[in-house]
């Protein structure tokens, strides 16, 4: 049982704290396809925030989290891909993990992965997205709209 628990924790830690994968396509014709786990709803979205957003590493701060029977977990500092919003659907990658969700007309953004992590954030009037990614580790991150 101990071996199974350690294997599960190792996989979960790799998924939660991972380097960036291939960035999503840019532009209105990006062809973003909604996943079954996308946060928010397509019925409550807007295209007002559509476009590419560049990741800002200065705001990406890993926070330690308490791990199952192991004390605090050291959280590596990884980089996320650019965030793309197309027809209200937002998407970014960390390692090979895709976060996806819909932007509300008020600028709120909830994104989920298929493996348990989630992101909650907002888009401010200066077109900066700030929020928090939560998995095994917790990360504060931001993206700035590309002109």
Residue frames as qw, qx, qy, qz and C-alpha x, y, z in Angstrom:
[[0.000, 0.885, 0.465, 0.000, 0.00, 0.00, 0.00],
 [0.326, -0.765, 0.100, 0.546, 2.87, 2.36, 0.82],
 [0.399, -0.115, 0.599, 0.685, 4.40, 1.81, -2.63],
 [0.179, 0.631, 0.662, 0.362, 1.10, 2.59, -4.39],
 [0.165, -0.924, -0.269, 0.217, 0.66, 5.78, -2.35],
 [0.382, -0.589, 0.314, 0.639, 4.22, 6.91, -3.17],
 [0.350, 0.175, 0.680, 0.620, 3.72, 6.18, -6.87],
 [0.062, 0.808, 0.566, 0.153, 0.45, 8.14, -6.87],
 [0.261, -0.880, -0.065, 0.392, 2.08, 11.10, -5.11],
 [0.436, -0.316, 0.478, 0.694, 5.01, 11.08, -7.55],
 [0.252, 0.439, 0.678, 0.533, 2.68, 11.18, -10.57],
 [0.092, -0.894, -0.438, 0.020, 0.51, 13.87, -8.96],
 [0.365, -0.736, 0.111, 0.559, 3.58, 16.02, -8.17],
 [0.391, -0.053, 0.581, 0.712, 4.86, 15.71, -11.74],
 [0.127, 0.637, 0.654, 0.388, 1.49, 16.72, -13.14],
 [0.213, -0.903, -0.340, 0.151, 0.99, 19.65, -10.76],
 [0.233, -0.854, 0.254, 0.389, 4.44, 21.20, -11.10],
 [0.771, 0.193, 0.484, 0.367, 5.57, 20.81, -14.68],
 [0.183, -0.390, 0.304, 0.849, 7.49, 22.84, -17.32],
 [0.509, 0.516, 0.051, -0.687, 5.66, 24.30, -20.32],
 [0.647, 0.223, 0.696, 0.216, 4.52, 22.27, -23.28],
 [0.271, 0.265, 0.520, 0.766, 3.77, 23.41, -26.78],
 [0.163, 0.301, 0.266, -0.901, 1.98, 26.75, -26.71],
 [0.474, 0.565, 0.662, -0.134, -1.52, 26.84, -28.14],
 [0.389, 0.416, 0.460, 0.681, -2.11, 28.35, -31.57],
 [0.071, -0.420, -0.208, 0.880, -2.59, 32.12, -31.79],
 [0.163, 0.064, -0.394, -0.902, -5.39, 34.08, -33.45],
 [0.644, 0.114, 0.199, -0.730, -9.09, 33.93, -34.17],
 [0.834, 0.266, -0.378, -0.300, -8.56, 30.92, -36.40],
 [0.127, -0.534, 0.799, -0.247, -6.70, 29.11, -33.64],
 [0.713, -0.027, -0.627, -0.313, -9.25, 26.31, -33.66],
 [0.145, -0.260, 0.770, -0.565, -9.34, 25.93, -29.88],
 [0.599, -0.233, -0.674, -0.364, -11.53, 22.95, -29.15],
 [0.508, -0.532, 0.334, -0.589, -13.31, 22.88, -25.79],
 [0.314, 0.135, -0.926, 0.160, -12.51, 19.92, -23.58],
 [0.562, -0.509, -0.619, -0.205, -14.95, 18.15, -21.29],
 [0.576, -0.455, -0.439, 0.519, -13.17, 19.60, -18.26],
 [0.212, 0.418, 0.065, 0.881, -13.14, 23.28, -19.34],
 [0.143, -0.406, -0.591, 0.682, -14.12, 25.63, -16.51],
 [0.244, 0.358, 0.047, -0.900, -17.09, 27.99, -16.84],
 [0.563, 0.454, 0.687, -0.067, -19.71, 27.74, -19.58],
 [0.293, 0.160, 0.531, 0.778, -19.88, 28.63, -23.26],
 [0.065, -0.755, -0.599, -0.258, -23.29, 30.18, -22.61],
 [0.316, -0.930, -0.122, 0.145, -21.77, 32.81, -20.27],
 [0.646, -0.215, 0.241, 0.692, -18.77, 34.11, -22.20],
 [0.260, 0.921, 0.049, -0.286, -17.68, 36.99, -24.42],
 [0.792, 0.365, 0.110, 0.477, -15.22, 37.63, -27.23],
 [0.038, -0.988, 0.039, -0.145, -14.22, 41.03, -25.74],
 [0.485, -0.734, 0.464, 0.105, -11.02, 39.57, -24.28],
 [0.934, 0.280, 0.178, 0.136, -9.99, 37.44, -27.28],
 [0.387, 0.836, -0.360, 0.148, -6.33, 37.40, -28.31],
 [0.803, 0.083, -0.444, 0.388, -2.90, 36.23, -27.17],
 [0.430, -0.872, 0.141, -0.184, -1.50, 37.04, -23.71],
 [0.560, 0.498, -0.564, 0.346, 2.22, 36.81, -22.95],
 [0.784, -0.462, -0.372, 0.183, 3.27, 35.04, -19.76],
 [0.006, -0.840, 0.304, -0.450, 4.91, 37.31, -17.15],
 [0.745, 0.017, -0.597, 0.298, 7.47, 35.31, -15.18],
 [0.081, 0.358, -0.462, 0.807, 7.87, 37.95, -12.46],
 [0.595, -0.270, 0.172, -0.737, 4.44, 37.14, -11.09],
 [0.867, 0.002, -0.467, -0.174, 4.89, 33.36, -11.18],
 [0.134, -0.564, 0.659, -0.479, 5.65, 32.45, -7.59],
 [0.657, -0.129, -0.739, -0.072, 5.58, 28.83, -6.41],
 [0.486, -0.545, 0.340, -0.592, 4.14, 28.40, -2.93],
 [0.129, 0.178, -0.961, 0.168, 4.85, 25.41, -0.72],
 [0.740, -0.243, -0.211, -0.591, 1.98, 23.08, 0.00],
 [0.499, -0.372, 0.717, -0.314, 1.62, 20.49, 2.70],
 [0.538, 0.249, -0.723, -0.353, 2.03, 17.03, 1.18],
 [0.899, -0.256, -0.145, -0.324, 0.37, 13.77, 2.27],
 [0.909, -0.386, 0.051, 0.150, 2.55, 12.24, 5.05],
 [0.759, 0.248, 0.011, 0.602, 5.63, 14.00, 3.68],
 [0.314, -0.585, -0.136, 0.735, 5.56, 17.47, 5.20],
 [0.287, 0.808, -0.010, -0.514, 6.00, 20.47, 2.93],
 [0.785, 0.352, 0.395, 0.322, 6.65, 19.90, -0.75],
 [0.223, -0.494, 0.280, 0.792, 9.30, 21.97, -2.58],
 [0.573, 0.699, 0.406, -0.137, 7.59, 23.50, -5.58],
 [0.545, -0.018, 0.390, 0.742, 9.74, 24.02, -8.70],
 [0.179, 0.683, 0.059, -0.706, 9.50, 27.29, -10.61],
 [0.484, 0.255, 0.718, 0.431, 8.19, 26.44, -14.09],
 [0.127, 0.281, -0.199, -0.930, 7.10, 28.67, -16.95],
 [0.538, 0.493, 0.633, -0.258, 3.63, 28.61, -18.50],
 [0.385, 0.307, 0.580, 0.649, 2.91, 29.02, -22.21],
 [0.169, -0.052, -0.096, -0.980, 1.21, 32.11, -23.62],
 [0.306, 0.405, 0.758, -0.409, -2.49, 32.19, -22.79],
 [0.071, -0.092, -0.598, -0.793, -4.82, 32.31, -25.79],
 [0.369, 0.418, 0.607, -0.566, -8.46, 33.38, -25.72],
 [0.118, 0.030, -0.673, -0.730, -10.53, 32.58, -28.82],
 [0.477, -0.381, -0.518, -0.599, -14.31, 33.08, -28.94],
 [0.577, -0.610, 0.151, -0.521, -14.28, 33.34, -25.14],
 [0.976, -0.181, -0.088, 0.082, -12.43, 30.04, -24.60],
 [0.060, -0.863, 0.489, -0.109, -9.10, 30.47, -22.80],
 [0.991, -0.004, -0.062, 0.121, -6.21, 28.00, -22.84],
 [0.099, 0.809, -0.567, 0.121, -2.60, 27.69, -21.67],
 [0.932, 0.018, -0.352, 0.085, -0.17, 24.85, -21.00],
 [0.299, -0.741, 0.576, -0.173, 2.26, 24.00, -18.22],
 [0.364, -0.250, 0.887, 0.133, 4.40, 21.02, -19.23],
 [0.158, -0.114, -0.822, -0.535, 1.98, 18.79, -21.10],
 [0.011, -0.518, -0.765, 0.382, -0.94, 19.83, -18.92],
 [0.008, 0.390, 0.405, 0.827, -3.61, 21.95, -20.62],
 [0.052, 0.422, 0.562, -0.709, -5.68, 24.44, -18.62],
 [0.039, -0.292, -0.594, -0.748, -8.92, 25.47, -20.29],
 [0.016, -0.579, -0.688, 0.438, -12.00, 27.52, -19.43],
 [0.169, 0.713, 0.469, 0.493, -14.32, 30.36, -20.45],
 [0.175, -0.010, -0.222, 0.959, -13.99, 34.08, -19.69],
 [0.043, 0.711, 0.670, -0.211, -17.14, 35.71, -18.30],
 [0.227, 0.804, 0.261, 0.484, -18.32, 39.11, -19.60],
 [0.398, -0.915, 0.039, -0.057, -17.04, 40.56, -16.28],
 [0.330, 0.742, -0.555, 0.182, -13.50, 39.26, -16.93],
 [0.661, -0.432, 0.574, -0.217, -13.52, 36.32, -14.49],
 [0.625, 0.434, -0.621, -0.187, -11.69, 33.24, -15.65],
 [0.729, -0.333, 0.559, -0.211, -11.92, 29.72, -14.26],
 [0.606, 0.480, -0.597, -0.214, -9.79, 27.06, -15.95],
 [0.829, -0.314, 0.429, -0.174, -9.39, 23.37, -15.21],
 [0.184, 0.466, -0.831, -0.244, -7.21, 20.47, -16.31],
 [0.828, -0.036, -0.432, -0.356, -8.22, 16.89, -16.91],
 [0.695, 0.022, -0.635, 0.337, -6.02, 15.80, -13.98],
 [0.526, -0.610, -0.531, 0.263, -7.27, 17.91, -11.08],
 [0.332, -0.220, -0.119, 0.910, -5.55, 21.31, -11.15],
 [0.150, 0.832, 0.512, 0.150, -7.45, 24.54, -11.55],
 [0.313, 0.061, 0.002, 0.948, -6.83, 28.23, -12.16],
 [0.037, -0.847, -0.526, 0.063, -8.96, 31.12, -10.95],
 [0.383, -0.185, 0.063, 0.903, -8.25, 34.65, -12.10],
 [0.224, 0.850, 0.364, -0.307, -9.46, 37.95, -13.52],
 [0.498, 0.374, 0.277, 0.732, -8.70, 40.21, -16.45],
 [0.164, -0.656, -0.289, 0.678, -8.26, 43.85, -15.41],
 [0.393, 0.869, 0.188, -0.232, -8.95, 46.96, -17.56],
 [0.003, 0.779, -0.536, -0.327, -5.25, 47.06, -18.60],
 [0.878, 0.310, -0.291, -0.219, -5.72, 43.57, -20.10],
 [0.122, 0.459, -0.833, 0.284, -3.56, 41.81, -17.51],
 [0.844, -0.260, -0.385, -0.267, -4.71, 38.38, -16.36],
 [0.000, -0.462, 0.745, -0.481, -3.75, 37.53, -12.79],
 [0.857, -0.253, -0.139, -0.427, -4.72, 34.47, -10.85],
 [0.388, -0.499, 0.747, -0.207, -3.75, 31.38, -8.94],
 [0.725, 0.181, -0.622, -0.236, -3.08, 27.84, -10.15],
 [0.559, -0.438, 0.570, -0.413, -3.76, 25.18, -7.55],
 [0.846, 0.153, -0.499, -0.105, -2.61, 21.57, -7.64],
 [0.814, -0.270, -0.337, 0.388, -0.01, 19.86, -5.45],
 [0.387, -0.176, -0.103, 0.899, 1.69, 23.25, -5.52],
 [0.126, 0.880, 0.418, -0.188, 0.11, 26.70, -5.61],
 [0.465, 0.040, 0.260, 0.845, 1.31, 29.29, -8.14],
 [0.169, 0.825, 0.239, -0.483, 0.41, 32.95, -8.58],
 [0.503, 0.083, 0.548, 0.663, 0.77, 33.91, -12.24],
 [0.274, 0.752, 0.190, -0.568, -0.01, 36.68, -14.72],
 [0.526, 0.286, 0.569, 0.563, -0.21, 37.28, -18.47],
 [0.072, 0.595, 0.013, -0.800, -0.25, 40.60, -20.37],
 [0.670, 0.633, 0.375, -0.095, -2.26, 41.04, -23.59],
 [0.486, -0.111, 0.456, 0.737, -0.06, 41.27, -26.67],
 [0.225, 0.567, 0.042, -0.791, -0.95, 44.40, -28.64]]
